[in-house]
Structure formats: structure tokens, C-alpha cells
Amino acid sequence: MAAAGSAEAKGTDKAIVLVHGGFVDGSGWEGVYTILKKDGYDVTIVQNPTISLKGDVAATRAAIHAQTKPVILVGHSYGGAVITESGTDPQVAALVYITAFAPDQGESVAKLTSNPAPGAPVPPIVPPVDGFLALDKAKFVASFAADVKPDLARFMADSQVPWGLDALNGAITEPAWKSRPSWYLVATDDRMIPVDVQRMMARRAGARTADHAGSHAIYVSQPAAVAKFIEAAASQTR
């Protein structure tokens, strides 16, 4: 009985589903996954095709439905749009945004990034090819992964996953943060999503927010901090 009570207190009565963003795949979650598993959580990583928002939502909902416990749904970057759309599923108990987009109804990532403030960082996206986007490899590290180990950051730049325009332009129909408790980790050194934009989205979603110094790839560079934030959300979710 004591062990079961301890697990419940830690939030391990929840399953955690991790959703990656654009230009990358789910392998970046490995460090976070390892910590969460060690701490007793059921963890699933979604491999989004990142061709369209609709397709990524379908992949995420399939992962949600494979769980036998209430789900803490976690999204990084564009993955925040995916969890915002898919998180209305009845199995989802809470949302966790890791320096992620949290669009409102009718908004897309494209709309949220269409009018950057003067002086705000602008992602080094190169012109689309055959309907897919990529980041300038020469600027990838500084913009996306400045605090990631150099060899790994270069590997991430060279192994980019093409990001579809239909994913960028996919609009939210019903934002899950309007009906689910939300948490938002602000990466204060992010050069992809301006800090002010992160704070605006977190505030609008009514999210419990924490700041942590780190790049856009904070989930790769600082998995312990990210896992701790996710575990806090899981333990505080009924």
C-alpha cells in the first residue's frame, strides 16, 4: 500500500505523451524520456510526420488512445499546436508546453509568427521546396540549439525533418487549453520563439508558468529541468 501511495503522490498514475516540433523527430526527447521512465512513468513519444497539422493530430491521438492511464500531453515548439488541437481528447488530463506554440481558435503557427516585433529573433527558415520548409544549416545551431553539445547540435542541423506548409498553416479548431489545466516552460534564451510571445501565449492559456535559461532545444540540452517541470505538472493534476 505504501508503494502504491508513493507512486500516486508522484503522479505516476498518469501516462506521459511527448510530442516533438518541426524540423526534428522524437529522438530529441531521449534524455527526458530516460528520466521519466526511471521515475516510474509510462512514457510514449509520438513520431509526427510533420506534413500537416491534421496528420500530426491523428498520430498524437493514436498515442493517447494507446494509454491505459490519464495522459499528460507535452508539446515542444510546433508540437504545442499539435497538443492544443489533440488535447481535447477525453483521456487527456493536462497540457505541458515546453517553449511551444499555444494557438487560439482559428490561429496557426504561421499566424502567430507573421508579425515579429522589431528586434525579435526571426527563425532562419529557407524558402519552401516542394511544399516543405527547412532551417538554414549554417544558422541552425545559433537559432535552435545554442546550448546543445556542438556535435549533437550539428547532427540535428544535418538531420532535419522537412516541415510541411500544411503543418505551419494548420489552424486550431478548439483549443484544449480552454478546458484543460496547462503548464508552460519559458526558455529565456530561445531564438526561435521570442520570450515575449511565449509569455503572451502562456498568460492567455492561463498556464502555470516557469522560466528557465535555455535555447529552443532546452528539452535536448537540459532534460533534467524539463523532466522536473513535467513531473510537477503530473503530480499536481487530479
Disulfide bonds with the S-S distance in Angstrom:
none
